[in-house]
């Protein structure tokens, strides 16, 4: 989870012609039926961008701005910063943007944002109720990425709404409390926009007690440099992919030396496990987290959480949706095909889950420019993930794992804190029963009619720091009903850390599903004692039988810039698991 995977370099929208196109030729999309302050400001912004020359002689700095827009009454926490980003991104470094505002708080908040993002505030003047600011684009702003609205079918027909547009409509708690082991039908709100199901290859039969990683692997320093240079536009897409190919080869070599039965590519091409999709999906853009500070209830606490990642807030990026989501490029199919060509072994691919992506991408006054409500965004999230899932299964991947760590924030987060930075999900959450029901319906839509034995769910309690005290704690009890109902055939769950509680209650999970339990803790630098691992595995076998799989609790480097283990320690921990497996299988199992 951290900076740098932006396939925008391969996007036609980033051609030289697009980069120099005047703002007036690329007006921002809006929903004419939505009279929100953001849409009103967008109307004014599009008009003013086309006439920025008229502001040249009346600029706050005395210097002619290269673009200008009227932010109206928006404050920095109500969408103004996103409008600024949309106008400043197409400018060249050193060019100037004029912002006109009638909101008094912007006089304090905007200079702070300028300092954080290295976009110098070079002028400020007051004209009656209006303040005019001139900001020069600095060298460290996010690269340009134009977005073009596309036609994309919706997974479910939009519902008619009378509630406020930012609120979702999950079923009530009474409607979602059903018996453990039963199935909840998806909402009858329209036909599923099905991806045509091709003939899928048969599932790969995994050996007994397979050992595998969860997903991420520490990136070498030279790959981190390549990620940064790609983000800055100083490395071509082809050059980056060639560099990443070399990193994946090393990751596979480490896993083979450790003796694992299922390979991953270590997520080497990604900046982190989830937000990388923001640089790939159509009409989605990665935004520095400094732009989003006003959306959290406690910016100081938020900044402290980022500090735990040891990453400057201006360099951590978050996906923001500016138009209907589309998948004109694969998210991970190319990753699978490369790693599958390196070894004759089953492979697993991890993707961010539908609930996580919806929570991550839905930001009031940002996403509602493209979607009327969170449900509408979720339909397109499910659609693009389903397209990817089908293509991965067709390509032959053994397991597709959907990561949903934010589910633990739903049940273990403080009730008074409706927002947090838990795994990058900034959007507001509703009560746990409603959120879990919402997540369940997303998975039902995502996996319908697909082979569950090749689909997996991973849940953890936070993996952004080795400090166990900063991650969430709690047993699986509040998630057990969801886990029993979610339509997947495999679970990958934290179990080694004491924060996860006891695993006995997991015996209530459906017995036809495989269970991957964490037997080593990636947050602990020391490699676990082999005899203790054997004892834990033996105890788990007694409880869960031969459906057991052996893994670490979570990935070794969820954030590219913040690995929790070195490659050597990661290899040693997987080797300890395979050694324990060999001992147990050698004793007659």
NUDOKE-262415 format. One line per field, with one value per residue (C-alpha): residue in one letter; x, y negated, z negated. Coordinates in steps of 0.05 Angstrom, whole numbers. Layout:
N
r: [a;...] $
px: [X;...] $
py: [Y;...] $
pz: [Z;...] $
END
This chain:
589
r: [x;x;x;x;x;x;x;x;x;x;x;x;x;x;x;x;x;x;x;x;x;x;x;x;x;x;x;x;x;x;x;x;x;x;x;x;x;x;x;x;x;x;x;x;x;x;x;x;x;x;x;x;x;x;x;x;x;x;x;x;x;x;x;x;x;x;x;x;x;x;x;x;x;x;x;x;x;x;x;x;x;x;x;x;x;x;x;x;x;x;x;x;x;x;x;x;x;x;x;x;x;x;x;x;x;x;x;x;x;x;x;x;x;x;x;x;x;x;x;x;x;x;x;x;x;x;x;x;x;x;x;x;x;x;x;x;x;x;x;x;x;x;x;x;x;x;x;x;x;x;x;x;x;x;x;x;x;x;x;x;x;x;x;x;x;x;x;x;x;x;x;x;x;x;x;x;x;x;x;x;x;x;x;x;x;x;x;x;x;x;x;x;x;x;x;x;x;x;x;x;x;x;x;x;x;x;x;x;x;x;x;x;x;x;x;x;x;x;x;x;x;x;x;x;x;x;x;x;x;x;x;x;x;x;x;x;x;x;x;x;x;x;x;x;x;x;x;x;x;x;x;x;x;x;x;x;x;x;x;x;x;x;x;x;x;x;x;x;x;x;x;x;x;x;x;x;x;x;x;x;x;x;x;x;x;x;x;x;x;x;x;x;x;x;x;x;x;x;x;x;x;x;x;x;x;x;x;x;x;x;x;x;x;x;x;x;x;x;x;x;x;x;x;x;x;x;x;x;x;x;x;x;x;x;x;x;x;x;x;x;x;x;x;x;x;x;x;x;x;x;x;x;x;x;x;x;x;x;x;x;x;x;x;x;x;x;x;x;x;x;x;x;x;x;x;x;x;x;x;x;x;x;x;x;x;x;x;x;x;x;x;x;x;x;x;x;x;x;x;x;x;x;x;x;x;x;x;x;x;x;x;x;x;x;x;x;x;x;x;x;x;x;x;x;x;x;x;x;x;x;x;x;x;x;x;x;x;x;x;x;x;x;x;x;x;x;x;x;x;x;x;x;x;x;x;x;x;x;x;x;x;x;x;x;x;x;x;x;x;x;x;x;x;x;x;x;x;x;x;x;x;x;x;x;x;x;x;x;x;x;x;x;x;x;x;x;x;x;x;x;x;x;x;x;x;x;x;x;x;x;x;x;x;x;x;x;x;x;x;x;x;x;x;x;x;x;x;x;x;x;x;x;x;x;x;x;x;x;x;x;x;x;x;x;x;x;x;x;x;x;x;x;x;x;x;x;x;x;x;x;x;x;x;x;x;x;x;x;x;x;x;x;x;x;x;x;x;x;x;x;x;x;x;x;x;x;x;x;x] $
px: [0;44;67;80;42;13;2;-20;44;12;-53;-70;-97;-25;0;36;-25;-69;-19;-19;-94;-125;-170;-230;-226;-229;-286;-298;-357;-415;-484;-535;-587;-542;-545;-490;-439;-387;-428;-443;-369;-353;-400;-364;-296;-308;-331;-274;-221;-243;-235;-172;-141;-195;-167;-96;-98;-134;-92;-76;-1;2;25;-20;-48;-48;-115;-169;-232;-284;-288;-350;-370;-332;-284;-223;-261;-320;-284;-244;-177;-199;-221;-153;-119;-161;-140;-67;-50;-53;-7;68;114;121;54;3;-69;-116;-169;-227;-263;-318;-306;-267;-235;-198;-153;-124;-130;-104;-36;-25;-42;6;62;48;45;102;57;78;24;51;-8;-69;-117;-186;-239;-302;-330;-281;-209;-164;-104;-50;-13;48;52;111;156;127;53;19;32;-21;-77;-136;-199;-250;-319;-336;-400;-400;-457;-480;-479;-547;-598;-594;-648;-695;-674;-705;-651;-590;-545;-483;-519;-522;-584;-564;-616;-632;-599;-662;-664;-592;-589;-598;-577;-503;-489;-548;-543;-571;-598;-572;-618;-673;-657;-644;-608;-535;-493;-459;-391;-402;-375;-325;-305;-259;-202;-210;-186;-114;-111;-67;-24;-36;-17;4;51;45;53;-7;15;66;141;196;217;291;317;327;254;232;274;240;171;188;217;157;111;152;149;223;217;176;124;165;227;190;158;226;253;193;202;272;243;190;243;279;215;200;271;263;198;226;286;237;199;129;74;38;73;56;92;101;59;124;91;44;55;11;-40;-101;-92;-53;-120;-131;-76;-106;-181;-213;-236;-199;-139;-89;-90;-38;-67;-52;-110;-155;-136;-200;-242;-219;-248;-180;-126;-72;-87;-90;-22;5;-20;16;79;75;84;147;120;109;35;47;75;21;-34;-108;-155;-208;-264;-280;-325;-356;-306;-282;-231;-198;-135;-127;-110;-68;-76;-9;22;-4;18;89;97;63;114;172;155;112;73;4;-1;-44;-63;-88;-136;-169;-239;-303;-320;-250;-249;-318;-299;-234;-262;-326;-312;-369;-365;-315;-346;-416;-396;-398;-445;-509;-493;-445;-488;-481;-405;-405;-441;-385;-332;-363;-368;-295;-271;-316;-287;-217;-236;-265;-204;-157;-195;-196;-120;-111;-96;-103;-130;-156;-153;-194;-165;-215;-176;-223;-277;-240;-244;-320;-325;-265;-259;-282;-357;-343;-293;-334;-271;-201;-139;-148;-116;-131;-206;-224;-298;-351;-380;-449;-464;-428;-490;-507;-435;-426;-492;-469;-402;-437;-482;-421;-387;-450;-453;-378;-374;-442;-438;-362;-322;-317;-260;-215;-236;-208;-218;-162;-176;-126;-126;-77;-8;23;71;108;83;29;-2;-23;-63;-134;-148;-206;-230;-265;-331;-364;-343;-362;-432;-405;-350;-400;-443;-392;-389;-315;-282;-219;-202;-134;-137;-90;-78;-7;-12;-45;-88;-129;-153;-165;-180;-228;-290;-267;-288;-358;-338;-367;-327;-323;-278;-203;-173;-106;-82;-24;30;85;81;110;114;165;236;258;242;196;222;210;185;133;109;102;62;15;4;-10;-61;-94;-97;-132;-183;-192;-167;-135;-168;-113;-64;-1;15;42;-10;-6;41;113;109;38;64;120;158;147;166;155;209;271;271;318;273;212;247;267;196;167;223;205;134;156;203;146;102;155;162;87;76;136;102;48;-4] $
py: [0;-62;-106;-91;-46;-89;-57;-126;-128;-77;-116;-150;-207;-223;-233;-299;-325;-310;-339;-407;-411;-473;-461;-488;-429;-378;-400;-357;-310;-325;-299;-353;-323;-335;-408;-397;-452;-410;-408;-482;-496;-449;-488;-552;-518;-493;-562;-598;-550;-568;-641;-642;-696;-745;-738;-754;-827;-817;-762;-761;-757;-808;-750;-722;-654;-598;-572;-598;-572;-594;-548;-584;-566;-500;-490;-446;-388;-393;-381;-444;-409;-357;-412;-445;-379;-371;-439;-438;-369;-388;-448;-445;-455;-529;-548;-584;-568;-621;-598;-644;-628;-658;-610;-643;-579;-570;-628;-584;-515;-528;-556;-494;-449;-488;-477;-403;-391;-437;-479;-549;-601;-662;-709;-723;-782;-798;-828;-839;-770;-735;-716;-702;-655;-642;-576;-555;-482;-451;-395;-341;-342;-281;-269;-290;-241;-262;-223;-209;-185;-118;-79;-22;24;27;93;76;26;-37;-41;-99;-140;-189;-185;-232;-213;-197;-142;-70;-27;39;84;75;117;157;174;197;240;309;377;395;434;409;364;294;279;215;155;161;94;114;166;178;150;216;223;279;341;378;449;449;498;548;528;545;598;573;621;635;579;530;474;406;332;286;240;184;192;140;101;91;20;15;34;-20;-69;-45;-54;-125;-142;-113;-155;-217;-201;-189;-114;-86;-32;19;3;8;75;104;82;111;177;183;170;224;273;261;269;336;359;342;381;441;443;440;499;470;508;446;385;311;256;217;159;129;85;52;-7;30;85;43;-29;-7;4;-71;-79;-26;-33;-83;-148;-136;-177;-168;-230;-249;-238;-310;-328;-284;-306;-347;-284;-253;-273;-283;-305;-304;-233;-215;-246;-206;-142;-160;-174;-102;-82;-124;-154;-229;-244;-281;-217;-167;-164;-146;-128;-180;-168;-222;-185;-117;-62;-20;35;23;56;117;108;170;219;197;209;280;297;276;313;375;377;380;446;507;495;470;395;349;277;228;171;119;142;107;80;52;18;-11;-38;-64;-98;-128;-198;-246;-307;-269;-203;-233;-271;-204;-163;-182;-137;-85;-29;-55;-58;12;40;17;40;110;108;92;142;196;183;191;253;288;273;297;362;372;360;418;385;435;386;314;283;222;180;150;126;67;116;119;44;51;96;75;0;-51;-66;-140;-140;-133;-144;-118;-103;-28;2;-62;-63;-135;-135;-136;-70;-52;-5;63;105;61;58;134;144;96;132;199;177;151;219;254;212;219;295;317;379;382;440;423;473;426;362;341;287;258;219;188;132;84;94;25;27;80;48;97;45;2;56;78;135;182;253;277;283;218;239;312;307;267;318;375;341;309;350;368;436;414;370;341;315;286;337;330;260;259;202;253;292;366;406;457;419;426;499;473;452;496;560;561;499;498;458;422;404;359;402;349;275;230;172;208;205;270;335;378;441;502;546;493;488;564;563;509;544;610;575;543;609;640;584;573;635;640;576;537;492;461;387;326;281;230;204;187;118;93;23;22;-31;2;76;113;164;169;218;262;265;276;335;364;360;396;447;459;474;523;556;565;592;643;667;676;710;754;778;813;760] $
pz: [0;22;81;152;200;254;322;345;385;432;437;502;461;442;513;526;562;502;452;487;502;472;412;450;497;440;394;333;335;289;272;294;248;187;163;111;96;131;196;193;184;242;287;268;273;343;366;332;358;428;414;370;412;388;317;339;322;256;226;151;167;223;267;322;301;351;326;279;246;196;135;110;38;37;-21;-18;-50;-1;64;78;73;124;172;163;178;241;266;245;271;345;334;343;284;271;302;258;237;210;160;142;77;34;-24;-81;-107;-42;-61;-116;-86;-15;-36;-79;-21;24;-26;-32;43;63;108;88;71;108;100;58;60;33;78;37;17;64;52;112;105;156;149;189;208;173;194;149;168;196;271;320;335;376;366;420;399;429;437;387;371;299;261;231;254;211;158;150;90;43;-10;-9;49;8;-32;-9;-18;-49;-77;-150;-203;-212;-138;-137;-200;-171;-194;-189;-126;-85;-24;-17;53;86;87;139;168;240;282;271;328;338;370;421;387;431;422;361;351;295;226;210;156;100;60;-14;-61;-7;-28;5;-8;-15;41;34;30;14;76;91;87;162;174;125;166;229;198;179;248;282;239;256;330;336;351;407;395;434;394;329;347;366;299;263;301;270;201;210;232;166;127;160;147;73;68;105;59;1;31;36;73;100;130;131;169;104;131;157;210;159;112;62;58;75;100;161;196;194;246;291;292;339;307;243;220;164;119;66;-3;-21;25;-17;-87;-95;-86;-152;-219;-252;-201;-255;-274;-200;-189;-248;-217;-153;-193;-218;-145;-141;-76;-64;-56;9;40;18;70;65;123;139;189;239;288;301;286;345;354;421;395;349;277;265;323;351;282;281;351;337;272;300;355;305;270;276;212;192;185;143;160;107;123;80;62;84;15;4;72;62;-6;21;83;55;29;21;67;111;133;135;198;234;190;153;93;67;93;164;157;127;189;234;185;186;261;274;221;251;320;291;251;311;353;299;291;366;368;319;252;195;144;147;78;61;5;-44;-105;-115;-139;-205;-210;-203;-264;-306;-290;-341;-331;-340;-283;-219;-177;-183;-142;-153;-90;-51;-60;-76;-61;-116;-140;-165;-224;-220;-203;-145;-119;-123;-87;-33;-26;-21;36;74;68;90;153;165;160;186;231;225;194;120;110;149;112;44;-9;-51;-115;-163;-215;-183;-153;-145;-205;-245;-309;-331;-378;-319;-283;-301;-348;-357;-345;-282;-320;-292;-221;-227;-198;-139;-128;-128;-75;-29;36;39;34;-3;-62;-79;-151;-202;-258;-283;-314;-382;-355;-316;-377;-379;-316;-347;-324;-251;-256;-242;-172;-116;-113;-37;-37;-44;-101;-97;-166;-183;-215;-215;-229;-175;-225;-269;-244;-276;-239;-280;-314;-270;-327;-347;-275;-271;-336;-310;-244;-279;-324;-263;-227;-286;-283;-208;-173;-105;-78;-114;-76;-106;-98;-133;-166;-110;-55;-67;-35;-29;-16;34;-5;-72;-71;-136;-122;-79;-21;-60;-121;-78;-44;-111;-138;-78;-82;-155;-134;-80;-129;-178;-122;-103;-174;-182;-115;-129;-192;-153;-135] $
END
